Structures are given as C-alpha cells and as structure tokens.
Amino acid sequence: MTDVTTFVLVPGFWLGGWAWDGVADRLRDRGGIVDALTLPGLEPAAAAGEADATLDDQIAAVVDAVRRAQGRVVLVGHSGGGAVVTGATDTVPDLVDDLVFVDSGPVADGAVASPELADDVRALDLPDWAALEAAGSSLAGLDDDDLAEFRRRAVPHPAAAARQPIALHDERRRDVPVTLVCSSMSAQQVRDMVDARHPWFEELGRYTSVRLVDLPTGHWPMWSRTDDLADELLTIASTSTPAQ
C-alpha cells in the first residue's frame, strides 16, 4: 500500500479486540494501522455502568475510532458487530472509505439483534457449542485450543445493546462501498437471499456498491483463516478510492 490506511476492527458478541490479534499482526506487518476495538460492555472486568452499555454506546465508540483514524479508513464488522458498523457509518458516512462485513451484513433502521430478550436479562452468556451451531454459527475450522481460548476469554454481551433497536438517519451510508466476506455461507447463497428479500440480507440490496467474497470456513474466519482474511482486507484497502 502506498497510502496510509487505518483498519478499524469491530468484533461480534462476547469478543474483545483480542479476537483480531492474528489479523491485526499481519495488517501491521504490511504497513497498515490497526485499531482493534473492545466495545463498551465487553471489557474483561467491565465497570457496573459499562456492563449496561447500549448499542448507541457501542456505535459511539466506533465513531470515535473512525474520527481519530489516519488516512484511508476500512471499517470492519464481524457477526453482531455488523449492526455497530452500520450505525457508525450512518453517523459519519463521509469518513468511511470501505465498509466490510465478515459473516455479517448491514441492518435496516429499527433492527434489533435479540427482539425476544426478556427485560430482566442483563447480559448474554456465551452459549455451549451445540447451541451456537444450532443457531447457525458454524465452528468449522476451529480446533480444541481455539475453542478453549474462546471460552476462556469470552465476556457476557450486554443485553441492553442486544435489545435496543438501531436508529439510522443518513441514507448516504448506502453509498459507501461494501465488501461482504462470506464464510459460513457462500456468496451465491447471499445473492439468492438478497433476491428473495430475506430479512438477513434485504438491506444489502439497497447498497449501491457491493462486492461478495467467498472465504469458506466457519463463523470465525479471523481464527480459522487468519492470513486469508487479512490479505482480503489489504486488497480492499489497495483498490479503494479515499472518501472526499
């Protein structure tokens, strides 16, 4: 890369910035600047107030990272982080050069991650592996050591963030170039769901510039295909046009 690029990396549920360690190392080795975020409420020992962090709090943290970034900004959201990066891009669409969803996708105004969540639930614990896979989160590519590390470092996800509807206001977010890294389902499956207006990907069909990339593995490619995911992010940065 000849220009400075900052990669703002946003993890999904139960994860901190540590989840991107392998990807971040490779990006830095190739000259990138990396800001791998731990969202409010996901610190290993979250303060009492942070444990009740809302989706707005998490979006604000990502917006702050985008605003302090140097050069070209590639904003990356994995899994449940897709809603957070959607909200951040809606807030500062002129500052995001490329938006990347890793086994995720953009959400529509009013979307809720966990609409059936009871009011008295304060945090969502990492489920057992069978429950995760039954819910559609493939563990393909992860070995016993990966799973043990995941379990050891996982932090309960704040329920307030999971039950809050997202509020979007600026349709210019849909003009930011999007790349969707397809890991646990194929690019063709995503295209078919966009055409069928499936709720998971209906919003993706409203974006003006969308690129789908196949990276077949499970739901956590930052661990199962670390170098390949990092290289894809580097390719995105090297071929993008900086926002004006």
NORVENHU-V334396 format. One record per residue. N is the residue number from 0. RES is the residue in three letters. PSI is psi in whole degrees, -180 to 180 (* if undefined). Layout:
# NORVENHU-V334396
[[N/RES/PSI] [N/RES/PSI]]
This chain:
# NORVENHU-V334396
[[0/MET/133] [1/THR/-22] [2/ASP/159] [3/VAL/133] [4/THR/134] [5/THR/127] [6/PHE/115] [7/VAL/114] [8/LEU/123] [9/VAL/119] [10/PRO/169] [11/GLY/-163] [12/PHE/143] [13/TRP/1] [14/LEU/153] [15/GLY/-175] [16/GLY/-23] [17/TRP/-27] [18/ALA/-21] [19/TRP/9] [20/ASP/-49] [21/GLY/-44] [22/VAL/-44] [23/ALA/-41] [24/ASP/-44] [25/ARG/-40] [26/LEU/-43] [27/ARG/-38] [28/ASP/-28] [29/ARG/10] [30/GLY/3] [31/GLY/155] [32/ILE/135] [33/VAL/132] [34/ASP/94] [35/ALA/113] [36/LEU/144] [37/THR/114] [38/LEU/156] [39/PRO/135] [40/GLY/-7] [41/LEU/11] [42/GLU/148] [43/PRO/-34] [44/ALA/70] [45/ALA/137] [46/ALA/163] [47/ALA/-44] [48/GLY/-39] [49/GLU/-30] [50/ALA/-22] [51/ASP/25] [52/ALA/141] [53/THR/171] [54/LEU/-39] [55/ASP/-41] [56/ASP/-43] [57/GLN/-42] [58/ILE/-43] [59/ALA/-38] [60/ALA/-38] [61/VAL/-40] [62/VAL/-43] [63/ASP/-41] [64/ALA/-41] [65/VAL/-41] [66/ARG/-30] [67/ARG/-4] [68/ALA/152] [69/GLN/140] [70/GLY/-147] [71/ARG/140] [72/VAL/119] [73/VAL/112] [74/LEU/124] [75/VAL/129] [76/GLY/129] [77/HIS/135] [78/SER/-123] [79/GLY/-16] [80/GLY/-11] [81/GLY/-39] [82/ALA/-38] [83/VAL/-45] [84/VAL/-28] [85/THR/-47] [86/GLY/-38] [87/ALA/-42] [88/THR/-36] [89/ASP/-33] [90/THR/-40] [91/VAL/63] [92/PRO/-27] [93/ASP/-12] [94/LEU/-7] [95/VAL/119] [96/ASP/-38] [97/ASP/139] [98/LEU/125] [99/VAL/129] [100/PHE/122] [101/VAL/109] [102/ASP/48] [103/SER/-167] [104/GLY/167] [105/PRO/151] [106/VAL/159] [107/ALA/162] [108/ASP/132] [109/GLY/-4] [110/ALA/146] [111/VAL/132] [112/ALA/-45] [113/SER/76] [114/PRO/-21] [115/GLU/6] [116/LEU/128] [117/ALA/150] [118/ASP/-27] [119/ASP/1] [120/VAL/126] [121/ARG/-31] [122/ALA/153] [123/LEU/115] [124/ASP/154] [125/LEU/122] [126/PRO/173] [127/ASP/165] [128/TRP/-40] [129/ALA/-40] [130/ALA/-39] [131/LEU/-48] [132/GLU/-37] [133/ALA/-29] [134/ALA/-2] [135/GLY/7] [136/SER/96] [137/SER/138] [138/LEU/11] [139/ALA/137] [140/GLY/-7] [141/LEU/134] [142/ASP/-177] [143/ASP/-37] [144/ASP/-41] [145/ASP/-45] [146/LEU/-38] [147/ALA/-41] [148/GLU/-41] [149/PHE/-50] [150/ARG/-40] [151/ARG/-38] [152/ARG/-8] [153/ALA/142] [154/VAL/135] [155/PRO/135] [156/HIS/133] [157/PRO/125] [158/ALA/-31] [159/ALA/-36] [160/ALA/-35] [161/ALA/-26] [162/ARG/-6] [163/GLN/127] [164/PRO/140] [165/ILE/141] [166/ALA/114] [167/LEU/145] [168/HIS/-23] [169/ASP/107] [170/GLU/-9] [171/ARG/-16] [172/ARG/-30] [173/ARG/-9] [174/ASP/-8] [175/VAL/130] [176/PRO/133] [177/VAL/135] [178/THR/130] [179/LEU/116] [180/VAL/113] [181/CYS/110] [182/SER/-59] [183/SER/-6] [184/MET/158] [185/SER/163] [186/ALA/-38] [187/GLN/-38] [188/GLN/-40] [189/VAL/-45] [190/ARG/-43] [191/ASP/-39] [192/MET/-35] [193/VAL/-46] [194/ASP/-35] [195/ALA/0] [196/ARG/41] [197/HIS/139] [198/PRO/-27] [199/TRP/-33] [200/PHE/11] [201/GLU/-40] [202/GLU/-33] [203/LEU/-33] [204/GLY/-10] [205/ARG/-4] [206/TYR/147] [207/THR/-25] [208/SER/104] [209/VAL/132] [210/ARG/129] [211/LEU/132] [212/VAL/128] [213/ASP/126] [214/LEU/73] [215/PRO/125] [216/THR/-154] [217/GLY/-160] [218/HIS/-9] [219/TRP/69] [220/PRO/-17] [221/MET/-18] [222/TRP/-40] [223/SER/-25] [224/ARG/58] [225/THR/-56] [226/ASP/-39] [227/ASP/-40] [228/LEU/-44] [229/ALA/-42] [230/ASP/-35] [231/GLU/-41] [232/LEU/-38] [233/LEU/-39] [234/THR/-43] [235/ILE/-46] [236/ALA/-38] [237/SER/-18] [238/THR/1] [239/SER/162] [240/THR/122] [241/PRO/144] [242/ALA/148] [243/GLN/*]]
